[in-house]
Amino acid sequence: MEQTVPAVLVLSHGFFCQALIDSTKMIFGDAPQVEALPLEEGMDPDLYEARLRALVEQYGGNVFVCVDIMGGTPFKTLAKVAKDHRLSGVAGVSMPMLIEVLSNREECQGDELAALVAENCGGMNMDLTAFLKKVYNM
């Protein structure tokens, strides 16, 4: 059976992504198919890319990606992977943003979910839709 609800991948410098997921679960409750991908200090960027590709492929490309900041290595790695997979996501991940993603991923997905989360969470949160579409279409 095909998975319709996207998995959520949270990418960050260091273990912020795992701590964010753990803290969010204290409020939201357990959420299936939520994965952290920390860029560990000194990690080879090629290894990080391989891990991200493996996660995206594990879910058949049906993922929604949250990154800590635009322009960093997790973001740049996402851009490389997006050349081969049609992905959607947001940057500036925070606890309110992750709760918003988890609360709405069954009703809307992909670009629609990215726009909703960016609109509802405001601040530094950024919808990556246009950027990821551009990369994918290169």
GIPERA-V904935 format. One record per residue. RES is the residue in three letters. OMEGA is omega in radians with two decimals (none if undefined). Layout:
res/omega
RES/OMEGA
RES/OMEGA
//
This chain:
res/omega
MET/-3.09
GLU/3.10
GLN/3.14
THR/3.10
VAL/-3.07
PRO/2.94
ALA/3.11
VAL/3.09
LEU/3.12
VAL/-3.08
LEU/3.12
SER/2.95
HIS/-3.12
GLY/-3.01
PHE/3.06
PHE/-3.08
CYS/-3.14
GLN/3.11
ALA/3.11
LEU/3.10
ILE/-3.14
ASP/3.14
SER/3.14
THR/3.13
LYS/3.09
MET/-3.13
ILE/-3.04
PHE/-3.00
GLY/-3.11
ASP/3.12
ALA/3.13
PRO/3.03
GLN/3.02
VAL/-3.02
GLU/3.05
ALA/3.03
LEU/-3.14
PRO/2.96
LEU/-3.09
GLU/-3.14
GLU/3.12
GLY/-3.12
MET/3.07
ASP/3.14
PRO/3.10
ASP/3.08
LEU/3.11
TYR/3.11
GLU/3.13
ALA/3.12
ARG/3.11
LEU/3.11
ARG/-3.14
ALA/3.12
LEU/3.13
VAL/-3.13
GLU/3.09
GLN/-3.13
TYR/3.09
GLY/-3.13
GLY/-3.14
ASN/-3.11
VAL/2.99
PHE/-2.99
VAL/3.04
CYS/3.12
VAL/-3.09
ASP/-3.12
ILE/3.05
MET/3.03
GLY/3.13
GLY/-3.11
THR/3.08
PRO/3.11
PHE/3.14
LYS/3.10
THR/3.07
LEU/3.13
ALA/3.10
LYS/-3.11
VAL/-3.13
ALA/3.07
LYS/-3.09
ASP/-3.08
HIS/3.08
ARG/-3.05
LEU/3.04
SER/3.12
GLY/-3.13
VAL/3.08
ALA/-3.13
GLY/-3.02
VAL/3.12
SER/3.12
MET/3.09
PRO/3.14
MET/-3.12
LEU/3.08
ILE/3.11
GLU/3.11
VAL/-3.10
LEU/-3.13
SER/-3.00
ASN/-3.02
ARG/3.07
GLU/-3.09
GLU/3.13
CYS/-3.07
GLN/3.04
GLY/-3.07
ASP/3.13
GLU/3.11
LEU/3.12
ALA/-3.13
ALA/3.14
LEU/-3.11
VAL/3.14
ALA/-3.13
GLU/-3.06
ASN/-3.08
CYS/3.06
GLY/3.10
GLY/-3.07
MET/-3.12
ASN/-3.06
MET/3.05
ASP/-3.09
LEU/-3.04
THR/-3.07
ALA/-3.13
PHE/-3.08
LEU/3.06
LYS/-3.14
LYS/3.14
VAL/-3.10
TYR/-3.09
ASN/3.13
MET/none
//
